[in-house]
Amino acid sequence: MPELEPPTVRVRDSFLAAMEEFVAEGASGSQTAYWIESHAPSWLEPAAFSAFVDALHAEALEETPRPEGFVPTTTLWWTEGDDYLGRIAIRHRLNEFLLGVGGHIGYDVRPSRRREGHATSMLRAALPHARALGIDSALVTCDSDNVASIRVIEAAGGVFEDQRGIKRRYWVDTA
């Protein structure tokens, strides 16, 4: 049964295969696309992948230096044994950009494992983690034409607030 866990080198081979799937579909605009653009070539070296995993853990710490406009973020991976199925990021607080379009929580599922209920299960499993971070109601956004994400967010109890540009904004109770 899949579960959320902190990033781990244990799933490296499956993670690399998943990143190849994202590249093949032309992924853009997500945290995963950013990872690919920033780190992909170095992941082939086990030590570099381990450093990437360590950096993801450090992003959750308030004291970790980060670029302007970035907030502490807890990243969790949706795994089943040694299989990487997806990732979810919980941003500890909202800045102006995140309040408008980014939200507290972002997620994606590897292309070959979509339409299996993973996104819904992953989002539901992340809500207690968000609650533990002091987030009572999490803002989750998606593009207005992303019917799958709309269904995922609504299945997790998301209440539609408004649409800003192409982004639909929902609030999800974390209790």
N, C-alpha and C positions, 0 to 999 in steps of 0.2 A: 504494500500500500504506500503510495507517495506521501512524502512529508516535507515540511519546510525545515531547512537546516542552514546554519551559517555556511558561507562558501568554504569549499574543501578541495584539496588537491586530489582526493580519492576519485572524483568524477572527471578528472582532466580529459581522458580520451573521449568520453561522451560529450563533454562540454565543447571540445574542439570540433567534433562532428556536428554538433548543434550550430556552432558559429558558421560552419561551412553552409549549412542550410539557410541561415539568415542572409549570408552573402549571396547565395544563389537566387534568393527571392528579391534581392535588391533592397534589403532593410535600410531604412533611413528614419531619422527623427526620434529614435528611442535611445534609452540608455545602452541597450545591447549594441546598437549601431555605433554609438560613441566608443564603446569598448573595442569593437572591431577596428575602427579607424585609428584608435590610439595604441592598441596593444597587440593586435593579431599576430604580426610576424614574430614577436618575441615569445609568444606562448609555446612555440615549438620546443623551446628550451625549458626543461622541468624547473630549473631554478627561477627563471623569469615568471613562469606561471605561479609558482609558490609566492613570489614577491607580489604578484597581482592579487592573489587571494589575501595576503597579509594587508595590502593596501585597502581592499574592500572592508576588512574588519576595522581598520583604522578610521575609515570614513564615518563610522558611528560615534567616534569620540569627539566631544566638544573641542578639545584642545588640538586636534589635528589641523594643521594648516590646510586651507582650501582656497580655490580661486574665488574672487569677488562674486557674490551672488549665489554661491553654493551654501547649503545648510548641511548639518550632520544628517547622515542617511544610514539606516540599517538595511543592508542587503541580505536577503535570504534566498536560497536556491530550493526549488521544488525538485526533489530527487526521489528515485525509487531504486534502492540498492545503489549500484554504481552508475545509474542512468540519470543524466541531467535532463530535466523536462522543461524547466523554465526558471524565471527569476522574478522576484518582487522587491521593490525598493520602498522603504517607509521613510519619508522625510520627516524629521523630528519637529519641524515648525515650517510655517509658510512665510515666504517673503512676498513682495508685490507680484513678481512673476508667477510664483507657484499658486498664489491666491487667485490669480486671473486665469491661468491655463494649465499649470502643471500638477497641482494638487499634492496631497500628502503621499499618495500611493500610486506607483506605476508598476506595470507588470508586462511580461510577455512569455509566450509558450513557444517552444521550438516548433518550427513549421510541421514536421512529420508527426507531431503529437497533438495537434490542434483538433478541435471538435470531439474531444474525449471527456470534456468536463474539467480539465485541469485548471483552467483560468478561474472558474467559479470556486472550485475547492481551494485553490491557492489563496484567492482573495479572502474567502471566509476564514481560512487558517491564519491569515496575517492580522486579522482584526484584533485578537487578544494581544499580539505583539505591539500593535499601535496603542492599545489601551495602556499597556505597561509603560509606554513612553509618555503617558500623560495626554494622549489624544483621545478626547471623548467622542468626537465626531470627525471622521476623516473625509477630506475632500478628495474625490476620485473623478478624473476627467477622461474624456475620450473624444475622438473626432466624431462629428455629427453623422458621418456616413459609415461609421464602424458599428454595424448592427450587432456583431458578435460581442463587442465590449459593452454596448448598451445593455444587452441581455445579461451579461456577467454582472455588471454593476447593480442592475435592478434585482437580480436573483440574490445578491448579497444584502439587499435591503436599502439600496441607494435611493434617495429621494431627490428627484430632479429639482434644481434651483433655477438655472437659466442657461442660456447659450451665449458665449462670447466669441464672436467670429465663428470659427468652425468647431470650437470646443464646447461640448456639453458638460455641465458641472453638476455633480451629485454629492450629497452628503450621506455618509454611511455611519450609523451608530456602531461604536466599537465594543459596546457592552455585550 
